[in-house]
Amino acid sequence: MMMIIDRIALLLLIVGGVNWGSVGLFNFDIVAWIFGSSMAIGARIVYVVIALCALWCISLLFRENATNEEYERH
């Protein structure tokens, strides 16, 4: 179960990184564009979910290295 959560968190973190990259390179916020404004409730929810995923991914730094089989057993 943890492996699935880790992958979802990493995927959403990548989406957030691509969005920030587009803001930095092109001054274009993809999330704000999709939801009409960066202050729209949908955009704010996306920003919060991506921030929570980033916090979750911090735990990946502190986990012991394990093979995939050991990881899947837990």
Backbone as JSON Lines, residues from 0, in Angstrom:
{"i":0,"aa":"M","n":[0.83,-1.21,0.0],"ca":[0.0,0.0,0.0],"c":[0.87,1.27,0.0]}
{"i":1,"aa":"M","n":[1.96,1.22,0.78],"ca":[2.82,2.39,0.85],"c":[3.45,2.69,-0.51]}
{"i":2,"aa":"M","n":[3.76,1.64,-1.26],"ca":[4.39,1.85,-2.56],"c":[3.45,2.61,-3.49]}
{"i":3,"aa":"I","n":[2.17,2.32,-3.42],"ca":[1.19,3.02,-4.26],"c":[1.11,4.48,-3.85]}
{"i":4,"aa":"I","n":[1.04,4.74,-2.55],"ca":[0.98,6.12,-2.06],"c":[2.24,6.88,-2.45]}
{"i":5,"aa":"D","n":[3.4,6.21,-2.32],"ca":[4.66,6.86,-2.71],"c":[4.65,7.25,-4.18]}
{"i":6,"aa":"R","n":[4.18,6.36,-5.02],"ca":[4.18,6.64,-6.46],"c":[3.21,7.75,-6.82]}
{"i":7,"aa":"I","n":[2.04,7.76,-6.19],"ca":[1.07,8.83,-6.43],"c":[1.65,10.16,-5.97]}
{"i":8,"aa":"A","n":[2.27,10.17,-4.79],"ca":[2.87,11.4,-4.27],"c":[3.98,11.9,-5.2]}
{"i":9,"aa":"L","n":[4.82,10.99,-5.67],"ca":[5.89,11.39,-6.58],"c":[5.33,11.92,-7.9]}
{"i":10,"aa":"L","n":[4.29,11.27,-8.42],"ca":[3.68,11.72,-9.67],"c":[3.12,13.13,-9.52]}
{"i":11,"aa":"L","n":[2.39,13.38,-8.43],"ca":[1.83,14.71,-8.22],"c":[2.92,15.74,-7.95]}
{"i":12,"aa":"L","n":[4.0,15.32,-7.31],"ca":[5.11,16.23,-7.09],"c":[5.78,16.6,-8.42]}
{"i":13,"aa":"I","n":[5.86,15.66,-9.33],"ca":[6.39,15.94,-10.66],"c":[5.48,16.93,-11.4]}
{"i":14,"aa":"V","n":[4.17,16.74,-11.3],"ca":[3.22,17.68,-11.9],"c":[3.45,19.08,-11.33]}
{"i":15,"aa":"G","n":[3.62,19.16,-10.02],"ca":[3.88,20.45,-9.39],"c":[5.18,21.07,-9.87]}
{"i":16,"aa":"G","n":[6.21,20.23,-10.03],"ca":[7.49,20.72,-10.52],"c":[7.41,21.24,-11.94]}
{"i":17,"aa":"V","n":[6.66,20.53,-12.78],"ca":[6.47,20.99,-14.16],"c":[5.71,22.31,-14.17]}
{"i":18,"aa":"N","n":[4.71,22.43,-13.3],"ca":[3.96,23.68,-13.22],"c":[4.86,24.83,-12.79]}
{"i":19,"aa":"W","n":[5.69,24.62,-11.76],"ca":[6.61,25.66,-11.32],"c":[7.63,25.98,-12.41]}
{"i":20,"aa":"G","n":[8.05,24.97,-13.14],"ca":[8.97,25.22,-14.26],"c":[8.35,26.1,-15.32]}
{"i":21,"aa":"S","n":[7.07,25.85,-15.61],"ca":[6.4,26.68,-16.61],"c":[6.2,28.11,-16.1]}
{"i":22,"aa":"V","n":[6.0,28.25,-14.79],"ca":[5.9,29.6,-14.22],"c":[7.25,30.31,-14.33]}
{"i":23,"aa":"G","n":[8.32,29.61,-13.99],"ca":[9.64,30.22,-14.03],"c":[10.13,30.53,-15.43]}
{"i":24,"aa":"L","n":[9.88,29.63,-16.37],"ca":[10.38,29.81,-17.73],"c":[9.48,30.7,-18.59]}
{"i":25,"aa":"F","n":[8.18,30.52,-18.44],"ca":[7.25,31.18,-19.36],"c":[6.25,32.11,-18.69]}
{"i":26,"aa":"N","n":[6.35,32.23,-17.36],"ca":[5.39,33.02,-16.59],"c":[3.96,32.55,-16.86]}
{"i":27,"aa":"F","n":[3.8,31.22,-16.94],"ca":[2.5,30.62,-17.25],"c":[2.2,29.54,-16.22]}
{"i":28,"aa":"D","n":[1.16,29.75,-15.42],"ca":[0.74,28.81,-14.38],"c":[-0.33,27.89,-14.97]}
{"i":29,"aa":"I","n":[0.06,26.64,-15.21],"ca":[-0.84,25.67,-15.85],"c":[-2.07,25.41,-14.99]}
{"i":30,"aa":"V","n":[-1.87,25.25,-13.68],"ca":[-2.99,24.97,-12.77],"c":[-3.97,26.14,-12.78]}
{"i":31,"aa":"A","n":[-3.46,27.36,-12.68],"ca":[-4.33,28.54,-12.7],"c":[-5.07,28.64,-14.03]}
{"i":32,"aa":"W","n":[-4.39,28.29,-15.11],"ca":[-5.02,28.33,-16.42],"c":[-6.17,27.32,-16.51]}
{"i":33,"aa":"I","n":[-5.96,26.12,-15.98],"ca":[-7.01,25.09,-16.02],"c":[-8.22,25.52,-15.21]}
{"i":34,"aa":"F","n":[-7.98,26.13,-14.03],"ca":[-9.09,26.48,-13.14],"c":[-9.56,27.92,-13.29]}
{"i":35,"aa":"G","n":[-8.95,28.7,-14.17],"ca":[-9.41,30.06,-14.44],"c":[-8.71,31.12,-13.63]}
{"i":36,"aa":"S","n":[-8.1,30.75,-12.5],"ca":[-7.4,31.7,-11.65],"c":[-6.62,30.93,-10.6]}
{"i":37,"aa":"S","n":[-5.54,31.51,-10.13],"ca":[-4.78,30.84,-9.08],"c":[-5.52,30.9,-7.74]}
{"i":38,"aa":"M","n":[-6.52,31.77,-7.64],"ca":[-7.3,31.88,-6.42],"c":[-8.59,31.06,-6.46]}
{"i":39,"aa":"A","n":[-8.85,30.4,-7.58],"ca":[-10.04,29.55,-7.68],"c":[-9.9,28.4,-6.7]}
{"i":40,"aa":"I","n":[-11.0,27.94,-6.15],"ca":[-10.97,26.9,-5.13],"c":[-10.32,25.62,-5.66]}
{"i":41,"aa":"G","n":[-10.56,25.27,-6.91],"ca":[-9.96,24.07,-7.49],"c":[-8.45,24.18,-7.56]}
{"i":42,"aa":"A","n":[-7.95,25.33,-7.97],"ca":[-6.5,25.55,-8.04],"c":[-5.88,25.5,-6.66]}
{"i":43,"aa":"R","n":[-6.55,26.09,-5.7],"ca":[-6.02,26.08,-4.32],"c":[-5.97,24.67,-3.77]}
{"i":44,"aa":"I","n":[-6.96,23.86,-4.09],"ca":[-6.96,22.47,-3.65],"c":[-5.79,21.72,-4.27]}
{"i":45,"aa":"V","n":[-5.56,21.93,-5.56],"ca":[-4.43,21.28,-6.24],"c":[-3.12,21.71,-5.59]}
{"i":46,"aa":"Y","n":[-2.95,22.99,-5.31],"ca":[-1.72,23.47,-4.69],"c":[-1.51,22.83,-3.32]}
{"i":47,"aa":"V","n":[-2.56,22.7,-2.53],"ca":[-2.46,22.09,-1.19],"c":[-2.14,20.61,-1.3]}
{"i":48,"aa":"V","n":[-2.79,19.91,-2.22],"ca":[-2.53,18.47,-2.39],"c":[-1.08,18.25,-2.82]}
{"i":49,"aa":"I","n":[-0.57,19.06,-3.72],"ca":[0.82,18.92,-4.15],"c":[1.77,19.24,-3.0]}
{"i":50,"aa":"A","n":[1.45,20.22,-2.19],"ca":[2.28,20.53,-1.02],"c":[2.29,19.36,-0.03]}
{"i":51,"aa":"L","n":[1.15,18.73,0.17],"ca":[1.08,17.56,1.06],"c":[1.9,16.4,0.49]}
{"i":52,"aa":"C","n":[1.86,16.25,-0.83],"ca":[2.68,15.21,-1.47],"c":[4.16,15.49,-1.27]}
{"i":53,"aa":"A","n":[4.55,16.75,-1.34],"ca":[5.95,17.1,-1.11],"c":[6.36,16.75,0.32]}
{"i":54,"aa":"L","n":[5.49,17.04,1.27],"ca":[5.79,16.68,2.66],"c":[5.89,15.17,2.82]}
{"i":55,"aa":"W","n":[5.01,14.43,2.18],"ca":[5.05,12.97,2.22],"c":[6.38,12.46,1.65]}
{"i":56,"aa":"C","n":[6.82,13.06,0.55],"ca":[8.04,12.59,-0.12],"c":[9.29,12.86,0.71]}
{"i":57,"aa":"I","n":[9.23,13.76,1.67],"ca":[10.36,13.95,2.57],"c":[10.67,12.65,3.29]}
{"i":58,"aa":"S","n":[9.63,11.87,3.6],"ca":[9.83,10.6,4.3],"c":[10.65,9.62,3.47]}
{"i":59,"aa":"L","n":[10.61,9.76,2.15],"ca":[11.39,8.87,1.29],"c":[12.88,9.02,1.52]}
{"i":60,"aa":"L","n":[13.31,10.2,1.93],"ca":[14.72,10.45,2.18],"c":[15.24,9.7,3.4]}
{"i":61,"aa":"F","n":[14.35,9.4,4.33],"ca":[14.77,8.83,5.6],"c":[14.46,7.34,5.74]}
{"i":62,"aa":"R","n":[13.9,6.75,4.73],"ca":[13.62,5.32,4.78],"c":[14.89,4.54,4.47]}
{"i":63,"aa":"E","n":[15.01,3.38,5.09],"ca":[16.16,2.53,4.79],"c":[16.02,1.99,3.38]}
{"i":64,"aa":"N","n":[17.15,1.81,2.72],"ca":[17.14,1.22,1.39],"c":[16.67,-0.22,1.48]}
{"i":65,"aa":"A","n":[15.79,-0.58,0.59],"ca":[15.25,-1.94,0.58],"c":[15.02,-2.36,-0.86]}
{"i":66,"aa":"T","n":[15.07,-3.65,-1.08],"ca":[14.75,-4.15,-2.41],"c":[13.25,-4.04,-2.62]}
{"i":67,"aa":"N","n":[12.82,-4.18,-3.84],"ca":[11.39,-4.07,-4.13],"c":[10.59,-5.14,-3.41]}
{"i":68,"aa":"E","n":[11.14,-6.36,-3.28],"ca":[10.4,-7.41,-2.59],"c":[10.2,-7.09,-1.13]}
{"i":69,"aa":"E","n":[11.24,-6.57,-0.47],"ca":[11.1,-6.2,0.93],"c":[10.12,-5.05,1.08]}
{"i":70,"aa":"Y","n":[10.17,-4.13,0.15],"ca":[9.29,-2.96,0.21],"c":[7.84,-3.36,0.04]}
{"i":71,"aa":"E","n":[7.56,-4.3,-0.85],"ca":[6.2,-4.72,-1.12],"c":[5.62,-5.54,0.04]}
{"i":72,"aa":"R","n":[6.46,-6.21,0.81],"ca":[5.96,-7.01,1.95],"c":[5.41,-6.12,3.03]}
{"i":73,"aa":"H","n":[5.9,-4.92,3.18],"ca":[5.47,-4.05,4.28],"c":[4.25,-3.38,3.84]}
